[in-house]
């Protein structure tokens, strides 16, 4: 990178031996920029021109006049902390060498490397220094934006003829701008305290104004009040003050900040308007009667231009909606996966931004709002993936009798008093291979659908039975369990029954259903290796049956989830992802957690690193990648590093059948806290 205000190059001063040439070659080979300087004045000149860090051999400056360099370092702006890498001889660190300690004190942000040094050490230190310098440049940009914003705010206040004021609490100390003072008849140079302001308020307005202020300070609500004030020359003027509470770190209100405006002209106009309105009251009554008559005629005429238009627009909208939903249903799986990746980048960057941005409540509200929107998007993708049969399931042996009996209270509460609930589950049934949480949600969805089909009440039966599939085209031959939800409701016509599991199709009134309920249940059943069977007759009710595979093992006893142990050490993590947005945000989150990250943009690239002598404490990989998936990479890595911990990050389960590896997973999108906890478990 050429010299400039945001340069990241390394400037090197090591006039003896080959240190300068070797260091420059290593730095350039690692993908950074480097310039070699012949003497200290040249080094200072290059730094002043723009640089990311300086690499200096201690013998070059041990006896030199450092005042020029020290003066430049001491004169850095608040955002800058220029990094220096200092080569010392073995045993020459600051702990044992007074000269090194003196240089550390003089130069500030110093990292010592004892010679002879390993190339990896130099590249790692230089990389860390460049990233730190890059973050300093980002801080500078934020500060510049804030300064510009303050200037724009003052311009806006001037353009709007607004005065600014701040009332500090609890000492009631007032700060008022020059414009604000003029609204109370004061000159800019005149003193104007809070007591002066209170004394100037018209006696008829003091109580109401004080009551409004006290309520705002107590409840934290916005303050807005108009009142009269008497100027030193005796004239009466109107002023409007709007303010908002500013809270301190402990949550208490530390001040009220707002704006004021002179509204005397507006108030005079309002008084004149009231007088005019009183004069026109009689005419207004007559006009109102005439207007009412005309409106009745117009309404009568338009009631019919309107019914026809509404019907036509409704039909057109239904057609457009059906076409749009059909297209969305076909693209759901791919869109949801890509959306998960986008949300991963958004949420990761928002997590990092929230930790590093200045203490500005307005910025925090904006970031929190963006994060809430991203989390709602993540919830939506889970529902889309459900009916696309691409959500991550944990199928384990589960006793259906125990599961359904544990849901009885929830079902009764959801169905209401007009629906009778019956449970028909024979004893001695084998366990089913299911994801318990997803099955509970599916049964609840089916029960609520049944309730909605019985507006006048009825009964719902949940029955479980065994089933042996032989020639069923929707199922592989084998043993299954059927969970049936049977209602006595209105039933479905053959046309509706045929489309019942289509995504976004709903027979309910507009706004009463999303059309995702049966689609989600169908997707779950198919992904578990089963099926959803529907039968219905108009006026006779509906039977919705989940066909679930029988488990080959018994249910496991409940156990406490593993406790994450706080890891205080820095780990070397190999991160593999072909998406540059995901890679950038996740590597930033990992580095922010204190880990050293080695990035790889493909599984092949990662295997090359694994086969090298590079130390690696853990590998974190995406699953869906071109050429070689994350599962295939994990299997190949076992041949090279059998004990290496591996974390699989994926937006949905697309694992091939017969996969033997049972890898820890982290579902996308995830927060930095979730990433930290998962890593702590694995590294612990």
HUDA-V551897 format. One line per field, one symbol per residue. ss: DSSP state (h for helix, s for strand, l for the rest). burial: 1 if it has 9 or more other C-alpha atoms within 8 Angstrom, else 0. A space follows every 50 residues. Layout:
# HUDA-V551897
ss->???
burial->???
This chain:
# HUDA-V551897
ss->lllllllllsssslllllhhhhhhhhhhhllllssssllhhhhhhhhhhl llssssshhhllllllhhhhhhhhllllllllsssssssllllllllhhh hhhhhhhllsssssslllhhhhhhhhhhhhhhhhhhhhhhhhhhhhhhhh hhhhhhhhhlllssssssllllsssslhhhhhlllllllllllhhhhhhh sllllhhhhhhhhhhhhhhlllsssssssslllllsssssssssssslll llsssssssssslhhhhhhhhhhhhhhhhlhhhhhhhhhhhhhhhhhhhh hhhllhhhhhhhhhhhhhhhhhhhhhhhhhhhhhhhhhhhhhhhhhhhhh hhhhhhllllhhhhhhhhhhhhhhhhhhhhhhhhhhhllllllllssslh hhhhhhlhhhhhhhhlllsssssssllllllssslhhhhhhhhhhhhhhh hhlllllssssssssssssllllllllssssssssssllllllhhhhhhl llllllllllllllllhhhhhhhhhhhlllssssssslllssssssssss lllllllllllllllllllllssssslllhhhhhhhhhhhhhlllsssss llhhhhhhhhlllllllssssslllllllhhhhhhhhhhhllllssssss lllllllllllllssssllllhhhhhhhhhhhhl
burial->00100111111111100011001101110001111111110111011011 11111111011000000001011001001111111111000111001001 10110010111111000000011011001100110110110000000000 00000011000111111110001101111111111101000111001001 11001100100110111001111111111110000011111111111000 00111111111111001000000000000000000000000000000000 00000000000000000000000011001001100110111111111111 11110000000001001001100100110011111111111000111110 00110010001100100010100000000011111101110111111101 10110001111111110010000010101111111111111110011001 11111000000001111111111111111111010111011111111111 10001000000001000000111111110001101111111001111011 11101110010000011111111010011110111111000001111111 1110000000000001111111001111011010
